[in-house]
């Protein structure tokens, strides 16, 4: 790896260990084995590097829990409630190992009112993430069915964030995938 890649990997480690607000340029340099000048040369600023590292971490997390098999195919049950349960199983199953990423995401969200550049940097990836969720977790092709993918991605993104916050607060009472499917049944009047 070159300095650019080393910096990105070092910044990702720092974000997971120290958080967004407490990571310094010197921390990144120490974690990456590079030098301070490399940050400016390759990324323009520490903030730009942290934004890239944050986006890379969330994308990597999404790929780990996305639901597609090794061939890229999404296999979901025909029953809509079982399909809903199956979509949330990998997300909830990865809750404990995902904790550092969700902690980081929560911190980043709290910074958005005071950091317009950060807000702008994550807007488009968030939109793309919704479509990725629709495709990777639900098997909806965003090009063939753009509106279906958009609204399904919006719903899944909202539900995933709420579920993960519940897991962060109290894993003992946080919902299982089965709880979510049962709750959906109740909401839809099927229980």
Secondary structure as GFF3:
##gff-version 3
##sequence-region A 1 191
A	DSSP	alpha_helix	3	18	.	.	.	ID=ss1
A	DSSP	alpha_helix	25	32	.	.	.	ID=ss2
A	DSSP	alpha_helix	36	43	.	.	.	ID=ss3
A	DSSP	alpha_helix	46	65	.	.	.	ID=ss4
A	DSSP	alpha_helix	80	93	.	.	.	ID=ss5
A	DSSP	alpha_helix	95	111	.	.	.	ID=ss6
A	DSSP	three_ten_helix	112	114	.	.	.	ID=ss7
A	DSSP	alpha_helix	116	138	.	.	.	ID=ss8
A	DSSP	alpha_helix	146	169	.	.	.	ID=ss9
A	DSSP	alpha_helix	177	187	.	.	.	ID=ss10
###
